[in-house]
């Protein structure tokens, strides 16, 4: 093969790869950004809004406390049974 033929084949391959790259780039897939996130004009982050804090009712807190006490009692009884 002559040098000119090799160079011509390389150019064809480069053109084909550039076309494939352009098609893949047009799909809207964005690479993850590095560094600090962008800020709004008021100084807040542009990212997703902050999640609301979930509050537990006193009844719910009491149910959980009771369930934990029962669990501890079960574990303590199981530990006595093994010893």
DSSP file (Angstrom, degrees, kcal/mol; ACC not computed):
  #  RESIDUE AA STRUCTURE BP1 BP2  ACC     N-H-->O    O-->H-N    N-H-->O    O-->H-N    TCO  KAPPA ALPHA  PHI   PSI    X-CA   Y-CA   Z-CA
    1    1 A X              0   0    0      0, 0.0     2,-0.1     0, 0.0     0, 0.0   0.000 360.0 360.0 360.0 139.2    0.0    0.0    0.0
    2    2 A X     >  -     0   0    0      1,-0.1     4,-1.9     4,-0.0     3,-0.3  -0.452 360.0-116.4 -80.5 157.0    1.2    3.4   -0.8
    3    3 A X  H  > S+     0   0    0      1,-0.2     4,-2.4     2,-0.2     5,-0.2   0.872 115.0  56.5 -60.5 -39.2    1.5    6.1    1.8
    4    4 A X  H  > S+     0   0    0      1,-0.2     4,-2.1     2,-0.2    -1,-0.2   0.876 105.9  50.6 -63.8 -36.6   -1.1    8.2    0.2
    5    5 A X  H  > S+     0   0    0     -3,-0.3     4,-2.3     2,-0.2    -1,-0.2   0.899 110.1  49.7 -66.9 -41.2   -3.7    5.4    0.3
    6    6 A X  H  X S+     0   0    0     -4,-1.9     4,-2.2     2,-0.2    -2,-0.2   0.932 111.9  47.8 -63.0 -45.7   -3.0    4.8    4.0
    7    7 A X  H  X S+     0   0    0     -4,-2.4     4,-2.3     1,-0.2    -1,-0.2   0.879 110.6  52.2 -63.7 -37.7   -3.4    8.5    4.7
    8    8 A X  H  X S+     0   0    0     -4,-2.1     4,-2.1     2,-0.2    -1,-0.2   0.905 109.8  48.7 -64.9 -41.2   -6.7    8.6    2.7
    9    9 A X  H  X S+     0   0    0     -4,-2.3     4,-2.3     2,-0.2    -2,-0.2   0.885 110.3  51.2 -65.8 -38.6   -8.1    5.6    4.7
   10   10 A X  H  X S+     0   0    0     -4,-2.2     4,-2.6     2,-0.2    -2,-0.2   0.916 109.4  50.7 -64.2 -42.7   -7.1    7.3    7.9
   11   11 A X  H  X S+     0   0    0     -4,-2.3     4,-2.4     2,-0.2    -2,-0.2   0.901 110.3  49.6 -61.6 -41.1   -8.9   10.5    6.8
   12   12 A X  H  X S+     0   0    0     -4,-2.1     4,-2.2     2,-0.2    -1,-0.2   0.917 112.0  48.2 -63.3 -43.3  -12.0    8.5    5.9
   13   13 A X  H  X S+     0   0    0     -4,-2.3     4,-2.5     2,-0.2    -2,-0.2   0.897 110.7  50.8 -64.6 -41.3  -12.0    6.8    9.3
   14   14 A X  H  X S+     0   0    0     -4,-2.6     4,-2.5     2,-0.2    -2,-0.2   0.918 110.5  49.6 -62.2 -43.9  -11.5   10.1   11.1
   15   15 A X  H  X S+     0   0    0     -4,-2.4     4,-2.0     1,-0.2    -2,-0.2   0.904 111.3  49.3 -62.5 -41.0  -14.5   11.6    9.2
   16   16 A X  H  X S+     0   0    0     -4,-2.2     4,-2.1     1,-0.2    -2,-0.2   0.912 112.2  47.6 -64.6 -43.3  -16.6    8.6   10.1
   17   17 A X  H  X S+     0   0    0     -4,-2.5     4,-2.4     2,-0.2    -2,-0.2   0.879 110.3  52.2 -66.1 -38.2  -15.7    8.8   13.8
   18   18 A X  H  X S+     0   0    0     -4,-2.5     4,-2.2     2,-0.2    -1,-0.2   0.882 109.3  50.3 -65.6 -36.9  -16.4   12.5   13.9
   19   19 A X  H  X S+     0   0    0     -4,-2.0     4,-2.0     2,-0.2    -2,-0.2   0.917 111.0  48.0 -65.9 -43.1  -19.8   11.9   12.4
   20   20 A X  H  X S+     0   0    0     -4,-2.1     4,-2.3     1,-0.2    -2,-0.2   0.892 111.3  51.7 -63.6 -38.9  -20.5    9.2   15.0
   21   21 A X  H  X S+     0   0    0     -4,-2.4     4,-2.4     1,-0.2    -2,-0.2   0.899 108.2  51.1 -64.2 -41.4  -19.3   11.6   17.8
   22   22 A X  H  X S+     0   0    0     -4,-2.2     4,-1.2     2,-0.2    -1,-0.2   0.894 110.4  49.2 -64.4 -39.4  -21.6   14.4   16.5
   23   23 A X  H  < S+     0   0    0     -4,-2.0     4,-0.2     1,-0.2     3,-0.2   0.913 113.4  45.9 -66.1 -42.4  -24.6   12.0   16.6
   24   24 A X  H >< S+     0   0    0     -4,-2.3     3,-1.1     1,-0.2     5,-0.4   0.862 110.2  54.2 -68.8 -35.1  -23.8   10.8   20.1
   25   25 A X  H >< S+     0   0    0     -4,-2.4     3,-0.9     1,-0.2    -1,-0.2   0.760 100.7  61.2 -69.5 -24.7  -23.3   14.4   21.3
   26   26 A X  T 3< S+     0   0    0     -4,-1.2    -1,-0.2    -3,-0.2    -2,-0.2   0.511  81.2  83.7 -81.2  -4.2  -26.7   15.4   20.0
   27   27 A X  T <  S-     0   0    0     -3,-1.1    -1,-0.2    -4,-0.2    -2,-0.1   0.606 103.2-117.1 -76.3  -9.8  -28.5   13.0   22.3
   28   28 A X    <   +     0   0    0     -3,-0.9     2,-0.5     1,-0.3    -2,-0.1   0.561  60.6 151.8  88.1   7.4  -28.4   15.5   25.2
   29   29 A X        -     0   0    0     -5,-0.4     2,-0.4    -4,-0.0    -1,-0.3  -0.621  29.2-158.8 -74.9 122.4  -26.3   13.3   27.4
   30   30 A X        -     0   0    0     -2,-0.5     2,-0.2    -3,-0.1     3,-0.1  -0.839  13.5-124.3-108.8 142.0  -24.3   15.5   29.7
   31   31 A X        -     0   0    0     -2,-0.4     2,-0.0     1,-0.1    -1,-0.0  -0.537  40.9 -94.1 -78.1 146.1  -21.2   14.7   31.5
   32   32 A X        -     0   0    0     -2,-0.2     2,-0.2     1,-0.1    -1,-0.1  -0.354  44.0-122.9 -61.2 136.5  -21.2   15.2   35.3
   33   33 A X        -     0   0    0     -3,-0.1     2,-0.3     2,-0.0    -1,-0.1  -0.564  20.3-141.5 -84.6 147.1  -19.8   18.6   36.2
   34   34 A X        +     0   0    0     -2,-0.2     2,-0.1     2,-0.0    -1,-0.0  -0.733  57.6  23.4-103.9 155.9  -16.9   18.9   38.5
   35   35 A X  S    S-     0   0    0     -2,-0.3     2,-0.1     2,-0.0    -2,-0.0  -0.450 104.3 -10.2  93.5-164.3  -16.4   21.6   41.2
   36   36 A X  S    S-     0   0    0     -2,-0.1     3,-0.1     1,-0.1     2,-0.1  -0.395  74.7-108.2 -71.9 145.9  -18.8   23.7   43.0
   37   37 A X        -     0   0    0      1,-0.1    -1,-0.1    -2,-0.1    -2,-0.0  -0.380  40.9 -96.4 -70.2 154.5  -22.4   23.8   41.9
   38   38 A X        -     0   0    0     -2,-0.1     8,-1.9     1,-0.1     9,-0.3  -0.328  39.5-137.9 -68.4 153.9  -23.7   26.9   40.2
   39   39 A X  B     -A   45   0A   0      6,-0.2     6,-0.2     7,-0.1     5,-0.1  -0.846   7.8-122.5-115.5 151.0  -25.6   29.5   42.3
   40   40 A X    >   -     0   0    0      4,-3.7     3,-1.5    -2,-0.3     6,-0.1  -0.237  42.8 -95.0 -74.0 175.3  -28.7   31.5   41.7
   41   41 A X  T 3  S+     0   0    0      1,-0.3    -1,-0.1     2,-0.1    -2,-0.0   0.792 127.3  55.5 -65.8 -26.1  -28.5   35.3   41.9
   42   42 A X  T 3  S-     0   0    0      2,-0.1    -1,-0.3     3,-0.0     3,-0.1   0.447 122.3-105.3 -86.2   1.3  -29.7   35.1   45.5
   43   43 A X  S <  S+     0   0    0     -3,-1.5     2,-0.1     1,-0.3    -2,-0.1   0.386  79.4 127.9  94.7  -3.7  -26.8   32.8   46.4
   44   44 A X        -     0   0    0      1,-0.1    -4,-3.7    -5,-0.1    -1,-0.3  -0.478  67.4 -91.7 -84.1 159.9  -28.9   29.6   46.7
   45   45 A X  B     -A   39   0A   0     -6,-0.2    -6,-0.2    -2,-0.1    -1,-0.1  -0.350  19.7-140.7 -70.1 148.2  -27.9   26.5   44.8
   46   46 A X  S    S+     0   0    0     -8,-1.9    -1,-0.1    -6,-0.1    -7,-0.1   0.614  74.5  97.4 -79.8 -13.4  -29.4   25.8   41.3
   47   47 A X  S    S-     0   0    0     -9,-0.3     3,-0.1     1,-0.2    -3,-0.0   0.136  91.0 -45.6 -69.4-171.5  -29.8   22.1   42.1
   48   48 A X  S    S-     0   0    0      1,-0.1    -1,-0.2     3,-0.0     3,-0.1  -0.118  72.1 -93.3 -57.9 151.7  -32.9   20.4   43.3
   49   49 A X        -     0   0    0      1,-0.1    -1,-0.1    -3,-0.1     2,-0.1  -0.227  48.6 -90.6 -66.4 156.4  -35.0   22.1   46.0
   50   50 A X        -     0   0    0      1,-0.1     2,-0.1    -3,-0.1    -1,-0.1  -0.368  44.2-110.9 -67.0 143.6  -34.4   21.1   49.6
   51   51 A X        -     0   0    0      1,-0.1     2,-0.2    -3,-0.1    -1,-0.1  -0.464  33.4-107.6 -74.4 146.8  -36.5   18.3   51.0
   52   52 A X        -     0   0    0     -2,-0.1     2,-0.3     1,-0.1    -1,-0.1  -0.488  35.2-110.1 -71.9 144.0  -39.1   19.1   53.6
   53   53 A X        -     0   0    0     -2,-0.2     2,-0.5     1,-0.0    -1,-0.1  -0.592  29.0-134.4 -75.4 133.1  -38.4   18.0   57.1
   54   54 A X        -     0   0    0     -2,-0.3     2,-0.4    -3,-0.0    -1,-0.0  -0.791  18.0-151.9 -93.0 126.4  -40.6   15.2   58.2
   55   55 A X        -     0   0    0     -2,-0.5     2,-0.5     0, 0.0     0, 0.0  -0.771   4.5-141.0-100.5 142.3  -42.1   15.6   61.7
   56   56 A X        -     0   0    0     -2,-0.4     2,-0.0     4,-0.0    -2,-0.0  -0.864  18.9-127.5-102.6 131.8  -43.0   12.7   63.9
   57   57 A X     >  -     0   0    0     -2,-0.5     4,-2.5     1,-0.1     5,-0.2  -0.345  23.8-113.1 -72.1 157.9  -46.2   13.0   66.0
   58   58 A X  H  > S+     0   0    0      1,-0.2     4,-2.2     2,-0.2     5,-0.1   0.864 119.0  53.5 -59.7 -35.1  -46.0   12.3   69.7
   59   59 A X  H  > S+     0   0    0      2,-0.2     4,-2.3     1,-0.2    -1,-0.2   0.920 109.3  47.7 -65.5 -42.3  -48.1    9.2   69.2
   60   60 A X  H  > S+     0   0    0      1,-0.2     4,-2.2     2,-0.2    -2,-0.2   0.897 110.9  51.1 -64.3 -40.2  -45.8    7.9   66.6
   61   61 A X  H  X S+     0   0    0     -4,-2.5     4,-2.4     1,-0.2    -1,-0.2   0.899 110.0  50.0 -63.6 -40.3  -42.8    8.6   68.8
   62   62 A X  H  X S+     0   0    0     -4,-2.2     4,-2.5     2,-0.2    -2,-0.2   0.898 109.0  51.7 -65.5 -41.4  -44.4    6.7   71.7
   63   63 A X  H  X S+     0   0    0     -4,-2.3     4,-2.3     2,-0.2    -1,-0.2   0.916 111.3  47.3 -61.4 -42.8  -45.2    3.7   69.4
   64   64 A X  H  X S+     0   0    0     -4,-2.2     4,-2.4     2,-0.2    -2,-0.2   0.925 111.3  50.6 -65.2 -43.4  -41.6    3.6   68.3
   65   65 A X  H  X S+     0   0    0     -4,-2.4     4,-2.1     1,-0.2    -2,-0.2   0.912 111.6  48.5 -60.5 -42.3  -40.3    3.9   71.9
   66   66 A X  H  X S+     0   0    0     -4,-2.5     4,-2.3     1,-0.2    -1,-0.2   0.907 110.7  50.4 -64.2 -41.8  -42.6    1.0   73.0
   67   67 A X  H  X S+     0   0    0     -4,-2.3     4,-2.1     1,-0.2    -1,-0.2   0.885 110.1  50.4 -64.5 -38.1  -41.5   -1.2   70.1
   68   68 A X  H  X S+     0   0    0     -4,-2.4     4,-2.6     2,-0.2    -1,-0.2   0.899 109.3  51.2 -67.1 -40.1  -37.8   -0.6   70.9
   69   69 A X  H  X S+     0   0    0     -4,-2.1     4,-2.4     2,-0.2    -2,-0.2   0.918 110.4  48.9 -63.0 -42.8  -38.4   -1.5   74.5
   70   70 A X  H  X S+     0   0    0     -4,-2.3     4,-2.4     2,-0.2    -1,-0.2   0.904 110.9  51.2 -62.2 -40.1  -40.1   -4.7   73.5
   71   71 A X  H  X S+     0   0    0     -4,-2.1     4,-2.4     2,-0.2    -2,-0.2   0.928 110.3  48.1 -63.2 -45.0  -37.2   -5.5   71.2
   72   72 A X  H  X S+     0   0    0     -4,-2.6     4,-2.7     1,-0.2    -1,-0.2   0.907 110.9  51.2 -61.8 -41.1  -34.7   -4.9   73.9
   73   73 A X  H  X S+     0   0    0     -4,-2.4     4,-2.5     2,-0.2    -1,-0.2   0.910 109.9  49.8 -63.0 -41.7  -36.6   -7.1   76.3
   74   74 A X  H  X S+     0   0    0     -4,-2.4     4,-2.3     2,-0.2    -2,-0.2   0.912 112.5  47.2 -62.6 -42.3  -36.8   -9.9   73.7
   75   75 A X  H  X S+     0   0    0     -4,-2.4     4,-2.2     2,-0.2    -2,-0.2   0.905 112.1  49.8 -66.8 -39.9  -33.0   -9.7   73.1
   76   76 A X  H  X S+     0   0    0     -4,-2.7     4,-2.0     2,-0.2    -2,-0.2   0.904 111.8  48.3 -65.4 -40.5  -32.3   -9.7   76.9
   77   77 A X  H  X S+     0   0    0     -4,-2.5     4,-2.0     2,-0.2    -2,-0.2   0.887 111.4  49.9 -66.7 -38.6  -34.6  -12.7   77.4
   78   78 A X  H  X S+     0   0    0     -4,-2.3     4,-1.3     1,-0.2    -1,-0.2   0.878 109.6  51.7 -67.1 -36.4  -32.9  -14.6   74.5
   79   79 A X  H  X S+     0   0    0     -4,-2.2     4,-1.4     1,-0.2    -2,-0.2   0.888 109.8  49.0 -68.0 -38.7  -29.5  -13.7   76.0
   80   80 A X  H  < S+     0   0    0     -4,-2.0    -2,-0.2     1,-0.2    -1,-0.2   0.869 107.5  55.9 -66.3 -36.8  -30.5  -15.2   79.4
   81   81 A X  H  < S+     0   0    0     -4,-2.0    -1,-0.2     1,-0.2    -2,-0.2   0.824 107.5  48.3 -66.2 -31.5  -31.8  -18.3   77.7
   82   82 A X  H  <        0   0    0     -4,-1.3    -1,-0.2     1,-0.2    -2,-0.2   0.828 360.0 360.0 -76.9 -32.8  -28.4  -19.0   76.1
   83   83 A X     <        0   0    0     -4,-1.4    -1,-0.2    -5,-0.1    -2,-0.2   0.473 360.0 360.0 -75.4 360.0  -26.4  -18.5   79.2
